[in-house]
């Protein structure tokens, strides 16, 4: 009878253990290799509404229609606002025009205004639209985004985008968006901490400490 000292471990158990080690190591390396240009994070200024954007009247109307489609479930319905009123409200949304794929036609990054679609902590609804013919199609949407960063890296011809959600004075949740198959997808999620507890004392960090998100 084999003893515990010389018992052979079944091959499937060995492979499972190796796979777990590889996955754990890849997670650690992923957090270390993720490059977030957080110093260039942006929040669209309040003065930069769609109403004031330097676009043609036709483009302004098309962007307003695209936003209106997104917010209509909350504002329309029985006793709610009319389509025209919703499109007029959409022009209060904050916008940034940026060419994410280098084709000469800017995409539209949209954040909700403080009056609608934002939490008391400054997290707002966030959209990315792309011009398609005479209209604008949705590339990405998420609730509760405070800031965004246009990264130098590109995926399938489009700039990567990092969006950040304010969690506390020293904590944020950041998500890496990468373009594929016609839309932006969340490729990774990290908790960013600007403080660390050492020896019972909280120390501020010059660079955020990134760890993979848990249950997000």
C-alpha positions, 0 to 999 in steps of 0.5 A: 500500500503506498504511503502518504510520502510516496503516493502519486498525485493523479495527472488531472489534479496536477494539471488543475493545480498548474492551471490555477497557478498560471491564471493567478500569475496572469492576473498579477502580471495583468495588473502590473502591465496595465498602463493607465495615463491617469494624469490625463483623465478628463471630466467634460466641463459644464460649459461644453454642452451639446448646445454650445458644441461647434457642430452643424445644426444637422449634426447637433440634431442627430447627436441629440436624437441619439442621446434622446433614444438613450434617456427616453425610457426615464423621461418618456412614457405615460405622462412624461416628456414628448420626444421633442422635449427629450431631444431639447433636454439632450442638448444639455448633455456634456460632449467632447468631440474626439477622433478615436479611429483617425478617420477624420470624423470625430466620435462623440463622448457624452456625459450626463449633466449635473441636473440629470443622470449624475450622482451626488459624488459626480458619477454620471451616465457616459456614452460614446457615439460614432457617426454613421451616415446622417445619424449617430450609433452607440459604441458604449454606455455605462452608468456612474462614470466620473472621468475618462482617459483617451489612451495611446494604445489602440485596439482594432484601429480605435484608441483604448479608453479608460473610464473611472468611477469615484468610490471614495476620496482615495478609491476609484474603479477603473475599466479598460475599454477596447474596441472590437466587432463594432463597439467598445467592450470592457476588457479589464477592471481594476480597483485604484487606491491612492492610499495604503494602511501601514503600521496603523497609519494611512499613507497617501500614494503618488501613484495609484495602486491597482488590483483586479476588481472583485465582484464588479 
